[in-house]
Amino acid sequence: MFRYFVLGFISALVGIYHLSQPPWTSVTVGLFSLSLLLFVGALRFSMPRYSFFTKLNQIIIQLIFGALIAFLLSFYVENTSIKIPETAFNQKVWVEGEIVGLSTEKQTDFGQKKVQFTLKLSRINQLSLPPTWQIFSSRIRLSWYFNKTASSLTSLPKSGEKWRFYIKLKPNHFSLNPGAFDYETYLFQQHVQAVGYVLNARTFATAQRLAPPSNFSLQQWIWQRLNPWFQHSAFGGVFGALLYGDKSLITAPQWQVFRQTGTVHLMAISGLHIGIMAAIGFWLFASIWKWLVLYLPLSALRQSISRTPKVVWGSLGASGFAFMYIALAGFAIPTVRAGLMVFILLIFIVFRRRFQVWAALALAAFFITLPDSRAVLSQGFWLSFIAVAIIYAVIASPGFQGRATWQQFLLLQLALTLGMAPILTLFYGQVPTIGVLANLVAVPVVTLVALPLLMLSAVFILLFGAWLPGVAEFVMEMNNELWQWLWWGLNEILKLGQHAVIYWMPGAISPIALICLYAGLALWVSTKWPTEFSSKGKTYPWRESYRWLGAVMMIALFFLVSVGYSQFKSELLPGEVKVTLLDVGQGQAMMFETRHHTLVYDTGPKFSEALDGASMALLPYLSHEKRNSVDLLVVSHSDMDHAGGTQTLLQNVEVDHAILGQPKKLNGRLQKEAIKTQFMPCFAGQSWIFDQVHFDVLSPQKGAVAPDDNDASCVLRVSTGKTAMMVMGDASKTIEQHLIERYRKQGKMALKSEVLVAGHHGSHTATSLVWLGTVQPKLVLFSAGYLNRYHFPNKPVVERINKLGIAMLNTACNGAITLKMTPNEFQVENRQRIDHKTWYHHQCKAP
């Protein structure tokens, strides 16, 4: 019955952390607890002791008790934690605290050194934060930038040290887009309350080490000694991810290969990795026990050791090695879950009890969420538990054990691919179609060869690297060579899939439908079916293959219904266009969807080699909308806040036609990256009609030389019937005036647009009063970053629009904004930060 208690406990936590408003007040806590207790009491005493419904009654009681405990636990966690005062945000403040977790260092794209770490706060300015009974106190994530020669590794923050910094803090406010990764939720789940950076980083005047480490950090110690060796390898980031969970040095092209082949999970320290460590520890300690029993000179001590069974010694070694690896990974949720499973299994072995995997899974889930209720927000929590459940269901089936090893491995891989497809679709909106083949190659190579070799190499370097550097270099070269061959294999698999669809994009699916699917699969697979069944007077034997055929049919039916429903729900008619202004911070990226065509306008800013507007927002949204190609790509001009994600988009999506206000500049960059797509010039008079929706370029004039980059922007007008939208790029008032003069003869309706995307993010250089009077918008959209340094949209522009009584929306405080335009009207369908908010998402006032 315990598993039903855990089911109610986890389900309630999931519900609580997906509410738009916090459910806790003194009244609601009291009433909720009292009502549940009364309900449980009524169930407990209203039924006869041996009623037919007794078992169902007990299950309901366990579910309700689990929900009650979850409600009270989350109330305690969220209402007793120390919050950073609002007055500390967006200000320069002094902070003191202790470094927790791994402190990492990497080179930026601007030639600087960047150190990132998490600080557990004890003081802000003169305000001391009171101690808390909670495991997770107030934490902030800091970045420290400085020149290459400013410091050596020995003087940088290390885990356990106490430091004092002069910093600038900002609340957890990041881009929110449909289908994209929610970084705000991730930081909340990690108990990070704010992010910031150290000021005046060229000197150490704004940073002081107050105390040496209060405790030893195995993860930091190993990182300091292995990272110099890994930096010389092209796969150093991969080695760091596998050994101590640091993925910061994995390059963007490597992440792309992992994503396209469906092998990203290999970069997470998983249960299989911990299982290998536990097996090594078990074998080593069991061998030590055997040697002591056979060869120890002291007979009395030898007899004393022999009284302890070998399995106990082996279990102690397995526990120790597993715990060491979990600590090395920074106690991440997948590793803790896997470690708990290993420890529970060892307990069953030591006490010679039958291992019950469902009870063990429930116990592991409860122990993970009990100290940290926010663990249910982690994707790794769900991916790891569902994967273990699938593996056990397959292994426990009667027909599995009698098969050959290669058949067992193939069945496991197929079951994981099919069983994980629904949850992967929920999280990422897509499923790699070549993932089965890639994992058949990568999983055995990494887990059985590459990982053990890497572990042995790390141990050798830690023990003998300083005395035998030549041998250590040879050992690292062996690892590098192995990964070179594996990388060649993964790229060959990608080449095989060049003429196929690398990703299947089912689109958005319902979380409730997903829960029903996995509940149905669990019930179907765990049901004990009769050995035979009758049909039309004939008796047939029950075959185990029927069980798995039924499971496959349930998954297929789930996708069929989900895809069909989403297709019906989002179907656009001819003459209708769905417009989404994505939230990409201080930049711009838009997508126009008609019935059968897709147009992208701008690709957002470039933040680093690994992150830009396309990877952060455009590509996830394309997957969310089941759009796997772009018919027309319009990049307004070459500024990096509008064109920064172009390279990433072209590398991942097929683009039929591309135009740009400054093609020579961007084509030169793309040629250096060996990208074949070339942009053609954008000029007034170009026009496309997609599904009865008109896309017309109004500026720049063909052959004209713009005085600056901004005025070279492609100005696009999208119209359908009586409804239109004007997209200005970064065009200034000069271009606005030229357009007014050029279209004056055609009358006021030539430029009239119900929706205006303000030029230059709302800068005072654009959106003049005359332009507003000419376009006559009912809604003005701003694409700007939260608290950006340019203060976009500028105050005069906002006041100008307010005086005319025009509505405004800003991506900074609304998230991605989606509109639907029909021939007669437009309607705002979604404001991601407002309409899909949870109570812990940061809110602000717009514009």
NUGUKOL-51621 format. One record per residue (C-alpha): z, y, x. Coordinates in pm, whole numbers, plus 50000, padded with zeros to 5 digits. Example, Ala and Ser with C-alpha at 12.3 -4.5 7.8 and 13.67 -1.06 7.14 Angstrom:
    zz    yy    xx
 50780 49550 51230
 50714 49894 51367
This chain:
    zz    yy    xx
 50000 50000 50000
 50047 50231 50299
 49672 50287 50327
 49667 50434 49974
 49942 50674 50075
 49730 50783 50375
 49424 50811 50151
 49607 51052 49921
 49750 51237 50223
 49410 51289 50394
 49228 51372 50068
 49481 51643 49982
 49454 51798 50329
 49075 51810 50301
 49101 51980 49963
 49357 52235 50084
 49149 52339 50386
 48839 52392 50172
 48993 52627 49917
 48882 52989 49906
 49241 53111 49867
 49561 52971 50025
 49743 52759 49763
 50095 52832 49887
 50342 53058 49715
 50707 52989 49653
 50628 52932 49286
 50331 52700 49338
 50515 52490 49597
 50810 52440 49366
 50606 52373 49053
 50363 52145 49234
 50639 51935 49390
 50836 51913 49064
 50534 51821 48854
 50426 51547 49094
 50776 51400 49111
 50801 51400 48731
 50461 51235 48704
 50553 50968 48958
 50881 50906 48776
 50699 50866 48445
 50460 50617 48601
 50739 50428 48770
 50955 50372 48465
 50704 50371 48179
 50535 50043 48271
 50691 49697 48237
 50782 49542 48566
 50516 49272 48542
 50256 49472 48354
 49888 49412 48408
 49870 49770 48537
 50158 49734 48783
 49936 49724 49094
 49723 50016 48974
 50046 50200 48893
 50172 50150 49249
 49841 50266 49397
 49851 50588 49192
 50211 50651 49299
 50115 50607 49667
 49819 50843 49629
 50034 51110 49463
 50313 51079 49719
 50055 51116 49996
 49914 51429 49832
 50263 51575 49788
 50354 51519 50154
 50022 51672 50261
 50082 51980 50048
 50432 52032 50187
 50321 51964 50546
 50031 52211 50530
 50263 52466 50366
 50507 52429 50656
 50236 52441 50925
 50051 52744 50789
 50352 52950 50680
 50583 52904 50977
 50329 52966 51253
 50354 53297 51438
 50056 53520 51361
 49912 53777 51602
 49967 54123 51448
 49652 54297 51319
 49736 54602 51532
 49659 54401 51846
 49296 54343 51750
 49013 54559 51884
 49260 54729 52118
 49341 54712 52487
 49669 54524 52517
 49890 54354 52773
 49962 53988 52701
 50180 53728 52867
 50170 53356 52825
 50107 53011 52967
 49768 52861 53046
 49712 52547 52837
 49433 52293 52866
 49152 52295 53117
 49052 52619 53289
 48678 52605 53361
 48446 52806 53581
 48068 52854 53560
 47792 53091 53669
 47653 53329 53407
 47287 53423 53366
 47366 53761 53524
 47491 53630 53857
 47859 53661 53771
 48132 53399 53776
 48294 53327 53439
 48630 53160 53395
 48742 53050 53049
 49088 52934 52950
 49334 52922 52660
 49656 53124 52675
 49967 53030 52477
 50113 53369 52396
 50473 53470 52456
 50437 53852 52453
 50189 54118 52332
 50257 54461 52483
 50634 54502 52435
 50649 54264 52139
 50796 53923 52219
 50669 53645 51995
 50960 53438 51864
 50966 53068 51955
 50836 52824 51697
 50922 52465 51617
 50554 52389 51583
 50355 52197 51840
 50084 52464 51839
 50206 52819 51895
 49992 53136 51900
 49689 53085 52124
 49399 53301 52235
 49078 53209 52416
 48999 53440 52709
 48697 53493 52934
 48725 53642 53279
 48412 53780 53448
 48397 53878 53813
 48163 53885 54109
 48106 53576 54320
 48305 53721 54612
 48596 53851 54403
 48804 53538 54421
 48827 53181 54530
 48922 52893 54305
 49279 52888 54436
 49358 53230 54291
 49227 53166 53939
 49442 53059 53641
 49540 52695 53627
 49694 52490 53353
 50070 52537 53323
 50082 52872 53506
 50230 53182 53343
 50013 53494 53363
 50003 53855 53251
 49664 54005 53155
 49526 54338 53040
 49270 54238 52778
 49075 54338 52470
 49121 54109 52170
 48907 54055 51864
 48972 53835 51561
 48785 53510 51512
 48475 53661 51351
 48151 53480 51431
 47815 53415 51271
 47811 53219 50946
 47481 53061 50839
 47384 52777 50601
 47363 52447 50787
 47487 52595 51117
 47796 52520 51321
 48101 52708 51193
 48267 52837 51510
 48542 53015 51315
 48652 52684 51160
 48637 52520 51503
 48868 52784 51655
 49102 52756 51355
 49114 52380 51400
 49195 52434 51769
 49479 52677 51671
 49308 52962 51854
 49390 53285 51667
 49171 53529 51861
 48926 53563 52148
 48897 53827 52415
 48819 53912 52774
 49008 54040 53076
 48941 54409 53146
 48846 54561 53482
 48757 54221 53618
 48630 54349 53954
 48986 54367 54079
 49302 54171 54009
 49499 54481 53910
 49486 54376 53543
 49599 54019 53604
 49927 53896 53751
 50052 53543 53803
 50411 53540 53682
 50514 53180 53750
 50373 52859 53898
 50284 52564 53672
 50574 52446 53461
 50428 52096 53443
 50164 51887 53612
 49815 51884 53452
 49626 51570 53545
 49308 51703 53385
 49315 52029 53584
 49409 51852 53910
 49119 51608 53886
 48877 51882 53779
 48962 52088 54089
 48896 51795 54321
 48589 51645 54156
 48404 51955 54037
 48290 52058 54391
 48129 51716 54430
 47967 51725 54086
 47815 52072 54138
 47563 51927 54385
 47422 51689 54124
 47176 51773 53847
 47400 51562 53621
 47729 51718 53727
 47790 51847 53376
 47736 51497 53237
 47983 51350 53488
 48245 51610 53395
 48200 51542 53023
 48246 51167 53069
 48546 51190 53301
 48759 51479 53179
 48583 51617 52871
 48439 51937 53025
 48093 51985 52868
 48048 52346 52985
 47815 52255 53275
 47572 52043 53073
 47245 52237 53074
 47049 52343 52765
 46753 52107 52844
 46998 51816 52879
 47157 51896 52543
 46809 51907 52391
 46727 51555 52517
 47062 51422 52390
 47003 51578 52046
 46644 51460 52013
 46733 51102 52111
 47051 51086 51903
 47266 51012 52210
 47495 51317 52192
 47787 51087 52111
 47772 50950 52465
 47905 51283 52591
 48230 51239 52398
 48507 51030 52551
 48510 50760 52284
 48699 50447 52194
 48462 50232 52400
 48539 50438 52711
 48912 50403 52651
 48866 50035 52575
 48705 49986 52917
 48998 50162 53085
 49245 49953 52884
 49063 49633 52983
 49073 49731 53351
 49446 49804 53325
 49511 49475 53144
 49320 49274 53405
 49484 49455 53698
 49844 49415 53574
 49783 49056 53464
 49652 48982 53815
 49960 49147 53969
 50185 48933 53745
 50001 48618 53854
 50030 48709 54223
 50402 48788 54192
 50476 48462 54010
 50285 48256 54266
 50356 48429 54596
 50668 48648 54569
 50912 48527 54839
 51230 48590 54637
 51259 48293 54401
 51519 48457 54175
 51302 48765 54123
 50997 48542 54080
 51169 48347 53802
 51282 48668 53637
 50924 48800 53634
 50787 48472 53504
 51010 48497 53197
 50807 48801 53090
 50476 48673 52949
 50161 48772 53130
 50028 48931 52812
 50319 49179 52816
 50241 49283 53173
 49874 49315 53090
 49954 49519 52779
 50168 49758 52983
 49881 49810 53225
 49632 49860 52943
 49861 50115 52777
 49913 50304 53100
 49544 50322 53188
 49448 50418 52833
 49713 50693 52821
 49598 50828 53158
 49239 50853 53033
 49350 51020 52708
 49545 51277 52910
 49240 51324 53131
 49036 51411 52819
 49287 51671 52707
 49416 51464 52411
 49100 51527 52204
 49103 51379 51853
 48853 51094 51915
 49044 50987 52226
 49383 51005 52053
 49246 50803 51762
 49100 50542 51996
 49421 50536 52201
 49635 50481 51893
 49408 50192 51792
 49445 50040 52139
 49826 50081 52137
 49854 49933 51787
 49633 49640 51891
 49850 49581 52199
 50163 49584 51982
 50009 49317 51759
 49917 49113 52069
 50262 49142 52228
 50443 49045 51907
 50176 48787 51820
 50095 48929 51482
 49760 48920 51303
 49574 49245 51362
 49496 49430 51037
 49233 49686 51120
 49246 49881 50791
 49621 49926 50822
 49577 50023 51188
 49310 50279 51098
 49534 50427 50828
 49827 50442 51070
 49615 50610 51338
 49482 50867 51089
 49834 50944 50968
 49977 50986 51318
 49691 51220 51416
 49721 51445 51109
 50101 51443 51083
 50160 51677 51382
 49831 51861 51328
 49713 51883 50968
 49405 52081 51078
 49265 51769 51244
 49079 51690 50920
 48851 51988 50997
 48724 51821 51315
 48385 51651 51294
 48503 51411 51563
 48786 51295 51334
 48541 51173 51070
 48270 51047 51304
 48512 50836 51507
 48694 50678 51211
 48375 50600 51019
 48217 50447 51332
 48519 50222 51391
 48520 50114 51026
 48151 50022 51045
 48196 49828 51369
 48488 49630 51225
 48306 49557 50897
 48013 49410 51092
 48223 49214 51341
 48445 49069 51066
 48148 48940 50864
 48120 48556 50866
 47766 48545 51003
 47825 48772 51301
 48021 48552 51543
 47767 48270 51553
 47482 48487 51674
 47357 48544 52027
 47498 48842 52217
 47173 49040 52203
 47154 48981 51828
 47513 49100 51783
 47442 49417 51979
 47125 49484 51779
 47304 49432 51446
 47586 49665 51552
 47341 49934 51658
 47142 49908 51333
 47460 49917 51126
 47587 50225 51311
 47251 50402 51276
 47229 50339 50901
 47600 50379 50829
 47637 50703 51023
 47319 50861 50883
 47488 51011 50572
 47776 51176 50762
 47538 51300 51034
 47322 51454 50762
 47625 51635 50619
 47723 51779 50958
 47383 51842 51117
 47126 51830 50834
 46906 51582 51024
 46891 51228 51161
 46703 51135 51484
 46433 50883 51390
 46405 50744 51744
 46783 50719 51778
 46791 50341 51736
 46555 50277 52027
 46719 50541 52249
 47069 50405 52182
 46958 50047 52247
 46874 50164 52599
 47141 50428 52662
 47455 50270 52513
 47468 49954 52730
 47358 50142 53044
 47618 50418 53004
 47913 50211 52884
 47864 49897 53094
 47715 50040 53416
 47717 50418 53446
 48070 50483 53319
 48247 50211 53526
 48050 50321 53834
 48148 50684 53773
 48515 50591 53729
 48521 50389 54053
 48337 50671 54233
 48591 50926 54108
 48883 50711 54226
 48720 50671 54568
 48656 51044 54605
 49011 51132 54498
 49161 50887 54748
 48919 50896 55042
 48672 51182 54983
 48842 51414 55233
 48837 51151 55511
 48504 50982 55434
 48275 51259 55303
 47959 51074 55405
 48053 50768 55202
 48158 50989 54910
 47816 51159 54915
 47648 50817 54914
 47860 50709 54617
 47767 51023 54424
 47401 50968 54509
 47426 50622 54350
 47550 50782 54027
 47280 51047 54042
 47007 50788 54097
 47127 50577 53804
 47119 50877 53572
 46777 50977 53701
 46643 50639 53587
 46820 50665 53252
 46684 51017 53204
 46335 50895 53279
 46380 50626 53012
 46500 50872 52748
 46208 51105 52820
 45963 50815 52792
 46111 50732 52452
 46062 51096 52351
 45697 51072 52461
 45653 50767 52239
 45775 50977 51949
 45553 51276 52022
 45313 51184 51744
 45593 51091 51505
 45870 51288 51342
 46159 51310 51590
 46401 51425 51320
 46422 51325 50958
 46554 51622 50760
 46704 51510 50428
 46846 51860 50377
 47185 51959 50238
 47387 51686 50066
 47698 51698 49850
 48031 51616 50019
 48155 51467 49691
 47850 51239 49674
 47914 51137 50036
 48275 51045 49957
 48158 50834 49661
 47902 50661 49884
 48150 50560 50155
 48409 50456 49894
 48146 50239 49727
 48036 50090 50059
 48395 50008 50155
 48453 49837 49819
 48124 49647 49832
 48162 49525 50191
 48532 49429 50162
 48496 49242 49829
 48534 48863 49857
 48237 48726 49672
 48224 48369 49527
 48046 48103 49727
 47786 48066 49452
 47657 48242 49144
 47457 48146 48838
 47146 48303 48689
 46947 48173 48391
 47128 47842 48401
 47066 47783 48771
 47323 47793 49050
 47249 47972 49378
 47456 47989 49698
 47592 48330 49800
 47440 48440 50128
 47609 48688 50360
 47279 48873 50396
 47314 48982 50033
 47620 49184 50124
 47434 49385 50389
 47118 49411 50182
 47328 49567 49906
 47484 49813 50153
 47139 49918 50278
 47019 49964 49920
 47323 50184 49842
 47248 50411 50139
 46878 50426 50045
 46967 50510 49684
 47207 50780 49805
 46937 50952 50009
 46679 50908 49734
 46901 51074 49476
 47029 51345 49716
 46683 51440 49842
 46536 51430 49492
 46813 51647 49349
 46800 51904 49631
 46421 51916 49604
 46442 51975 49229
 46718 52233 49269
 46541 52437 49539
 46183 52402 49413
 45994 52730 49435
 45712 52816 49198
 45388 52985 49305
 45457 53355 49342
 45824 53304 49437
 45970 53354 49783
 46313 53279 49920
 46425 53527 50186
 46716 53469 50421
 46844 53734 50661
 47038 53519 50906
 47365 53621 51067
 47287 53630 51441
 47527 53902 51552
 47372 54213 51704
 47010 54113 51652
 46774 54003 51379
 46622 53679 51251
 46472 53618 50907
 46302 53335 50723
 46063 53353 50427
 46003 53035 50225
 45732 52992 49967
 45647 52674 49779
 45459 52512 50071
 45479 52760 50359
 45734 52904 50602
 45729 53239 50782
 45984 53339 51047
 46034 53706 51133
 46220 53756 51464
 46426 53492 51641
 46754 53667 51714
 46924 53759 52043
 46965 53556 52359
 47328 53511 52459
 47284 53262 52745
 47060 52977 52857
 47242 52747 52616
 47278 52978 52314
 47041 53209 52129
 46949 53307 51775
 46724 53003 51727
 46973 52738 51839
 47261 52912 51662
 47099 52992 51327
 46723 52940 51287
 46693 52572 51380
 46999 52462 51177
 46870 52660 50878
 46523 52506 50908
 46689 52161 50897
 46908 52270 50605
 46596 52374 50413
 46393 52065 50520
 46131 52281 50688
 46000 52106 51001
 45720 52352 51088
 45647 52725 51079
 45315 52850 50945
 45352 53203 51081
 45590 53341 51342
 45618 53720 51351
 45822 53869 51636
 45857 54242 51577
 45867 54337 51948
 45980 54206 52283
 46341 54333 52288
 46577 54041 52347
 46784 54105 52036
 46470 54026 51832
 46281 53783 52059
 46567 53609 52240
 46536 53276 52055
 46156 53252 52067
 46140 53003 52354
 46394 52770 52191
 46213 52786 51855
 45876 52704 52011
 46023 52412 52205
 46166 52252 51892
 45935 52343 51602
 45559 52335 51557
 45425 52688 51500
 45072 52727 51364
 45021 53098 51429
 45222 53363 51616
 45187 53743 51632
 45383 54008 51820
 45385 54383 51864
 45392 54346 52246
 45221 54011 52317
 45165 54062 52691
 45535 54097 52770
 45649 53787 52580
 45346 53573 52676
 45432 53632 53040
 45783 53499 52988
 45658 53195 52797
 45401 53105 53065
 45680 53085 53322
 45850 52825 53101
 45525 52624 53058
 45508 52693 52683
 45149 52673 52556
 45191 52885 52243
 45045 53230 52295
 45114 53533 52076
 44829 53736 51934
 44863 54114 51879
 45020 54233 51558
 44842 54528 51396
 44802 54704 51063
 44559 54539 50824
 44655 54178 50899
 44737 53993 50581
 44829 53644 50466
 44871 53497 50120
 45102 53197 50096
 45141 53044 49750
 45051 53374 49578
 45298 53572 49795
 45141 53853 50003
 45248 53925 50364
 45095 54250 50491
 45135 54413 50834
 45160 54793 50804
 45224 54891 51166
 45139 54935 51457
 44782 55058 51444
 44531 54839 51624
 44489 54955 51985
 44763 55218 51956
 45004 55262 52247
 45362 55302 52123
 45584 55558 52303
 45859 55296 52333
 45927 54929 52256
 46094 55000 51922
 45790 55178 51775
 45570 54881 51872
 45754 54678 51605
 45554 54485 51346
 45635 54642 51010
 45593 54377 50740
 45574 54422 50364
 45623 54112 50150
 45518 54141 49788
 45491 53920 49484
 45387 54083 49158
 45605 54388 49095
 45864 54294 49358
 45840 54378 49729
 46045 54386 50049
 45992 54613 50351
 46093 54479 50695
 46099 54747 50964
 46199 54575 51288
 46322 54854 51518
 46067 55112 51398
 46195 55470 51412
 46157 55775 51188
 45831 55852 51369
 45673 55532 51238
 45822 55595 50895
 45652 55936 50884
 45319 55792 51003
 45332 55530 50726
 45410 55795 50463
 45112 56005 50573
 44874 55709 50599
 44950 55566 50254
 44993 55901 50073
 44645 55881 49919
 44721 55538 49770
 45011 55676 49568
 45385 55616 49562
 45353 55246 49477
 45179 55162 49807
 45510 55159 50001
 45757 55112 49715
 45984 54813 49783
 46286 54696 49590
 46449 54565 49910
 46450 54741 50249
 46563 54580 50574
 46679 54892 50757
 46505 54979 51082
 46688 54934 51412
 46994 54770 51249
 47092 55094 51073
 47057 55328 51370
 47043 55703 51307
 46694 55695 51462
 46557 55527 51147
 46596 55510 50767
 46538 55879 50703
 46601 56044 50367
 46226 56094 50318
 46163 55726 50389
 46429 55618 50141
 46274 55845 49880
 45930 55697 49944
 46029 55329 49949
 46281 55371 49664
 46481 55055 49744
 46744 54915 49512
 46905 54724 49800
 46924 54797 50174
 47001 54514 50417
 47148 54560 50764
 47134 54298 51038
 47415 54401 51271
 47698 54250 51473
 48062 54279 51372
 48218 54582 51545
 47910 54618 51767
 47927 54871 52047
 47648 55082 51894
 47847 55126 51570
 47549 55005 51363
 47491 55090 51087
 47559 55449 51191
 47773 55660 50961
 47501 55919 50872
 47270 55638 50755
 47541 55481 50539
 47631 55818 50386
 47263 55891 50320
 47220 55564 50130
 47547 55606 49941
 47442 55949 49815
 47130 55793 49661
 47340 55523 49490
 47162 55237 49666
 47344 54904 49715
 47396 54778 50072
 47467 54443 50233
 47542 54383 50601
 47529 54046 50779
 47834 54152 50984
 48065 54118 50683
 47853 53910 50444
 47719 53644 50680
 47368 53519 50611
 47216 53685 50303
 46973 53495 50080
 46756 53652 49811
 46502 53504 49573
 46204 53723 49483
 45991 53652 49178
 45696 53854 49044
 45932 54050 48818
 46267 54078 48997
 46484 53984 49294
 46829 53830 49296
 47091 53787 49570
 47167 53414 49570
 47404 53375 49861
 47631 53574 50092
 47757 53304 50324
 48084 53468 50428
 48171 53569 50071
 48032 53290 49853
 48128 53001 50083
 48445 53135 50233
 48763 52944 50297
 49102 53111 50313
 49106 53111 50695
 48762 53272 50742
 48789 53630 50861
 48692 53894 50605
 48589 54256 50659
 48453 54547 50460
 48081 54619 50469
 47870 54787 50577
